[in-house]
Amino acid sequence: MSLVINKDQLKKFRTSFEADNKNQLAQNVCSRFDPFDVCISRKRLQDTRHVFKYKIEHEGKPVTNQKSSGRCWLFAALNVMRINFIKAFNLEEFEFSQGYLFFWDKVERCNFFLNTFADAVRRNEEIDGRLLSFLLKDLIGDGGQWDMLVNVINKYGVMPKQAFPESFSCESSAKMNQILRSKLREYAKEIYEIVKDDASDEKVKNLIEVQMITLYRIIGICLGIPDDVFSWNYYDKNKTYHSIGPITPLEFYNVHVKPVFNVDDKVCIVTDPRPTNPYENVYTVDCLGNMVGGRRCIYNNQPVELLIDLAAKSIKNGEAVWFGCDVTKRFNSKYGIEDLHVHDFSLLFGTEIQIPMSKADRLLYGESAMTHAMVFTAVSTDDADHVTQFRVENSWGDDKGDKGYLVMTAEWFTDFGYEVVIDKKFVPQHVLDVFNQEPIVLPAWDPMGTLAL
């Protein structure tokens, strides 16, 4: 029997509310202020310190800002990459061009969607079925995963930001994405119809090539088109002038960046505690990727304690760590605190929020997933050498937290952290061996396929 809300029920709800005067006080406050700000624990703010026991030798400068775009996965990766690069070239500060990788990811992502959609139709999926409906829902967002980044860098290389600066649609991508989504859905209809009409693979390929000419034009107009070669002129810390180039972005990566940061030396370790996905297995997600012919997104599933230990080991050895988490949960942006106790929801609302569900249940019920990528640059441990907190480099500018940096408790990462990227030399061999397994394919809509924004 279903509950029907009638007058008696409403009277019961109101009586319950009015039985506690604290509810009236909470209502008075929350009607004027942000409920999350009202819930901030004063004691937790006083107890939080942006001071760490182990810290990498140099952090990258300046603090970066992805602005109104979902490029955190690119920013975080390039922020890690620039640390060794700055040291190798004796620089005060440096940024790789995030817009350069963004451009090529958009081009490749459009092509990947069109080909993936065609393949799904060849699998006899119907237009109103779950898979095609899912693919058509959010088909060209900004978010990404580590393996997608590796695809783009290994094919196109990198370049300094001065060689390809930001454009309006880099910093505020919503309108460009809206245009691309419209064209991709229009083109998906064309592909669906000719595949259902038993068109040859060659005919479908030719159609996609024609469609890509238009999509490339749209992307190029919005973002600009990177030069095939560039020159990089710079001063080092000693104010000495240097010049590199003309050089291609791929040559720049292979010759000058790869020796100090090789993306192929890094592996992605995730934690998915759902009982259906046992640890010590490798997973992938159907239809997830950004490049036709590129590597798949591969997830080596391990307990969260291992992720924390590997991240700490890397930092202690001077290497920052790219990681993914559900950033907005139990997060105070102003003070830069990721802490399960930074908000006291039960004091304000008389009920706990988020915490009552297990991490596995949050994934199953849509309450949590990996939504954002950042960088660990420092770690603290207790007397027993157990990790207590991390220092986090974000990409939201320097006006939040500790000049753009956050402090995250290990307890918080246990509940809302999902993946880390670690150099192979820090990973136990038995964990690396898991990558040799044939991946278990999760459905396209599985929460582990959520992209970092």
ChimeraX attribute file (.defattr): number of C-alpha atoms within 10 A of each C-alpha:
attribute: neighborCount
match mode: 1-to-1
recipient: residues
	/A:1	3
	/A:2	4
	/A:3	6
	/A:4	7
	/A:5	8
	/A:6	9
	/A:7	9
	/A:8	8
	/A:9	12
	/A:10	11
	/A:11	11
	/A:12	11
	/A:13	11
	/A:14	10
	/A:15	11
	/A:16	11
	/A:17	13
	/A:18	11
	/A:19	10
	/A:20	10
	/A:21	10
	/A:22	15
	/A:23	16
	/A:24	13
	/A:25	11
	/A:26	15
	/A:27	15
	/A:28	11
	/A:29	14
	/A:30	16
	/A:31	9
	/A:32	9
	/A:33	11
	/A:34	10
	/A:35	17
	/A:36	16
	/A:37	12
	/A:38	16
	/A:39	18
	/A:40	18
	/A:41	15
	/A:42	11
	/A:43	10
	/A:44	16
	/A:45	14
	/A:46	8
	/A:47	7
	/A:48	16
	/A:49	12
	/A:50	17
	/A:51	14
	/A:52	16
	/A:53	12
	/A:54	18
	/A:55	22
	/A:56	17
	/A:57	16
	/A:58	14
	/A:59	20
	/A:60	23
	/A:61	15
	/A:62	14
	/A:63	20
	/A:64	20
	/A:65	17
	/A:66	22
	/A:67	15
	/A:68	14
	/A:69	17
	/A:70	23
	/A:71	27
	/A:72	29
	/A:73	29
	/A:74	29
	/A:75	27
	/A:76	26
	/A:77	22
	/A:78	21
	/A:79	29
	/A:80	22
	/A:81	24
	/A:82	21
	/A:83	24
	/A:84	22
	/A:85	21
	/A:86	20
	/A:87	16
	/A:88	13
	/A:89	15
	/A:90	13
	/A:91	18
	/A:92	15
	/A:93	16
	/A:94	20
	/A:95	22
	/A:96	22
	/A:97	20
	/A:98	27
	/A:99	26
	/A:100	27
	/A:101	23
	/A:102	18
	/A:103	21
	/A:104	22
	/A:105	24
	/A:106	23
	/A:107	20
	/A:108	20
	/A:109	21
	/A:110	26
	/A:111	22
	/A:112	21
	/A:113	23
	/A:114	25
	/A:115	20
	/A:116	20
	/A:117	23
	/A:118	24
	/A:119	17
	/A:120	18
	/A:121	21
	/A:122	15
	/A:123	9
	/A:124	11
	/A:125	17
	/A:126	15
	/A:127	15
	/A:128	9
	/A:129	10
	/A:130	12
	/A:131	19
	/A:132	17
	/A:133	13
	/A:134	13
	/A:135	19
	/A:136	16
	/A:137	10
	/A:138	10
	/A:139	18
	/A:140	19
	/A:141	19
	/A:142	22
	/A:143	19
	/A:144	26
	/A:145	25
	/A:146	26
	/A:147	21
	/A:148	22
	/A:149	19
	/A:150	19
	/A:151	24
	/A:152	21
	/A:153	18
	/A:154	17
	/A:155	13
	/A:156	20
	/A:157	20
	/A:158	23
	/A:159	28
	/A:160	19
	/A:161	16
	/A:162	15
	/A:163	18
	/A:164	20
	/A:165	16
	/A:166	17
	/A:167	13
	/A:168	11
	/A:169	19
	/A:170	25
	/A:171	17
	/A:172	15
	/A:173	20
	/A:174	16
	/A:175	11
	/A:176	18
	/A:177	19
	/A:178	13
	/A:179	13
	/A:180	22
	/A:181	19
	/A:182	12
	/A:183	17
	/A:184	22
	/A:185	16
	/A:186	12
	/A:187	18
	/A:188	21
	/A:189	14
	/A:190	16
	/A:191	24
	/A:192	20
	/A:193	14
	/A:194	16
	/A:195	19
	/A:196	13
	/A:197	9
	/A:198	11
	/A:199	12
	/A:200	11
	/A:201	13
	/A:202	9
	/A:203	14
	/A:204	19
	/A:205	15
	/A:206	12
	/A:207	16
	/A:208	20
	/A:209	14
	/A:210	10
	/A:211	19
	/A:212	19
	/A:213	11
	/A:214	13
	/A:215	20
	/A:216	20
	/A:217	14
	/A:218	17
	/A:219	21
	/A:220	16
	/A:221	12
	/A:222	17
	/A:223	24
	/A:224	19
	/A:225	16
	/A:226	18
	/A:227	11
	/A:228	11
	/A:229	15
	/A:230	19
	/A:231	17
	/A:232	16
	/A:233	13
	/A:234	15
	/A:235	14
	/A:236	14
	/A:237	12
	/A:238	9
	/A:239	10
	/A:240	8
	/A:241	10
	/A:242	11
	/A:243	10
	/A:244	12
	/A:245	13
	/A:246	12
	/A:247	16
	/A:248	18
	/A:249	25
	/A:250	19
	/A:251	17
	/A:252	23
	/A:253	21
	/A:254	18
	/A:255	12
	/A:256	15
	/A:257	21
	/A:258	18
	/A:259	12
	/A:260	18
	/A:261	19
	/A:262	15
	/A:263	20
	/A:264	13
	/A:265	12
	/A:266	21
	/A:267	21
	/A:268	22
	/A:269	26
	/A:270	26
	/A:271	23
	/A:272	24
	/A:273	19
	/A:274	15
	/A:275	9
	/A:276	8
	/A:277	15
	/A:278	14
	/A:279	17
	/A:280	17
	/A:281	19
	/A:282	22
	/A:283	21
	/A:284	22
	/A:285	22
	/A:286	18
	/A:287	23
	/A:288	24
	/A:289	24
	/A:290	29
	/A:291	24
	/A:292	16
	/A:293	9
	/A:294	17
	/A:295	13
	/A:296	19
	/A:297	22
	/A:298	22
	/A:299	25
	/A:300	24
	/A:301	25
	/A:302	22
	/A:303	17
	/A:304	22
	/A:305	13
	/A:306	15
	/A:307	26
	/A:308	22
	/A:309	13
	/A:310	21
	/A:311	28
	/A:312	27
	/A:313	16
	/A:314	23
	/A:315	20
	/A:316	19
	/A:317	14
	/A:318	17
	/A:319	24
	/A:320	30
	/A:321	27
	/A:322	28
	/A:323	28
	/A:324	28
	/A:325	23
	/A:326	20
	/A:327	22
	/A:328	13
	/A:329	19
	/A:330	23
	/A:331	22
	/A:332	21
	/A:333	16
	/A:334	13
	/A:335	18
	/A:336	23
	/A:337	27
	/A:338	26
	/A:339	21
	/A:340	21
	/A:341	20
	/A:342	20
	/A:343	24
	/A:344	21
	/A:345	20
	/A:346	11
	/A:347	13
	/A:348	20
	/A:349	15
	/A:350	11
	/A:351	10
	/A:352	13
	/A:353	14
	/A:354	15
	/A:355	13
	/A:356	10
	/A:357	12
	/A:358	13
	/A:359	20
	/A:360	16
	/A:361	15
	/A:362	18
	/A:363	19
	/A:364	14
	/A:365	10
	/A:366	10
	/A:367	14
	/A:368	21
	/A:369	25
	/A:370	23
	/A:371	22
	/A:372	26
	/A:373	31
	/A:374	27
	/A:375	27
	/A:376	28
	/A:377	29
	/A:378	29
	/A:379	28
	/A:380	20
	/A:381	16
	/A:382	10
	/A:383	6
	/A:384	6
	/A:385	8
	/A:386	13
	/A:387	19
	/A:388	16
	/A:389	27
	/A:390	30
	/A:391	24
	/A:392	27
	/A:393	31
	/A:394	27
	/A:395	23
	/A:396	19
	/A:397	17
	/A:398	16
	/A:399	14
	/A:400	16
	/A:401	21
	/A:402	18
	/A:403	14
	/A:404	22
	/A:405	26
	/A:406	25
	/A:407	25
	/A:408	23
	/A:409	20
	/A:410	23
	/A:411	16
	/A:412	20
	/A:413	24
	/A:414	17
	/A:415	20
	/A:416	25
	/A:417	26
	/A:418	27
	/A:419	26
	/A:420	26
	/A:421	24
	/A:422	23
	/A:423	20
	/A:424	15
	/A:425	12
	/A:426	13
	/A:427	20
	/A:428	10
	/A:429	10
	/A:430	9
	/A:431	17
	/A:432	15
	/A:433	12
	/A:434	18
	/A:435	20
	/A:436	10
	/A:437	12
	/A:438	11
	/A:439	18
	/A:440	15
	/A:441	14
	/A:442	17
	/A:443	15
	/A:444	19
	/A:445	16
	/A:446	16
	/A:447	18
	/A:448	20
	/A:449	22
	/A:450	18
	/A:451	22
	/A:452	25
	/A:453	21
